[in-house]
Amino acid sequence: MRTIIVTGATGTIGRAVIKILSQHDGVAIRAATRHPEKVRAGVGAEQLTPIVFDWDAPHTAGDVTAPGGTMLVLPPAAHHPLPATTRLLDSAITTGVQHIVFLSTLGADFEPGFAFGRWALAGEQAVAAAGLPYTVLRPNSYMTNFLTMSRPGHDGALRLPWSDGTCSFIDPRDVAAAAAQVLLEPHGHDGETYELTGPEALNLHEIAAVLRATTGTDIHYVDTPLATVRDALSNSGMPQQMVTAFLELHSVMASSKRAPVTSHLRQVTGRPPRSFAGFAAEHAAAW
């Protein structure tokens, strides 16, 4: 039986990866998360082993790995996870993990870059330096952000400082499909970096138009000054380091540096990425 280790097991990507892996016979899943009680839904107990792991407590990394398996290193985007990543990699070397899949972010190598990208790049470099076979996945911004932190307000307004910047948003399920494919069949992916995007680049006027057509409600984009966003984040009590990180990310989004469309998802999974229109239709009730 093959062992596959999934960190971030209760997050958006981790849950989707486990769902895919659970459909394959002969796969034992080690699901590492701060909330092990949440990982059993839909997966048989004989196939899934919850492991307590906290990115803010690097010492918990030693219990995660297992010999001979593949491992998804899926660090949180909200802070620099390098200490825990390093401990995971040390444990992977000691126990004999055969392949690492590291979830980074599109633009990790941008110059001058942005904080989330720099943190991800530090993780990529640590993985490469570990000496184990590895694959890096760099997904673009998730379509699901429009259901959560970037969702329209009660007045239907999408208020973001992105001007006319475009982005090839990707459905997280496509990212999970790519991760699961490499975890299951790592041969041929050693040393590769895949930039995962959706099928088209859209600006927020176009995103709002899709949502408007899908929901029949007056969803519209209001370009918001960066200073206004900065003040709102600061007034919310967010630490200044994170305020700066989000402002840098907003600047990248406004620049259209995340607009390119790649064929890497099809290369890994054999199928095209989902469109934003299709995603919106599936989740119309949420808006």
URQUISUL-V203951 format. One record per helix or strand of 2 or more residues. SS is the DSSP state (a for helix, b for strand). FROM is the first residue (numbers start at 1). LEN is the number of residues. If there is no record, write none. Layout:
ss:SS from:FROM len:LEN
ss:SS from:FROM len:LEN
This chain:
ss:b from:2 len:6
ss:a from:12 len:10
ss:b from:27 len:7
ss:a from:36 len:3
ss:b from:48 len:5
ss:a from:58 len:6
ss:b from:70 len:4
ss:a from:82 len:14
ss:b from:99 len:5
ss:a from:115 len:16
ss:b from:134 len:6
ss:a from:143 len:5
ss:b from:157 len:4
ss:a from:172 len:13
ss:b from:193 len:4
ss:a from:204 len:12
ss:b from:220 len:4
ss:a from:226 len:10
ss:a from:240 len:16
ss:a from:264 len:6
ss:a from:276 len:7
ss:a from:284 len:3
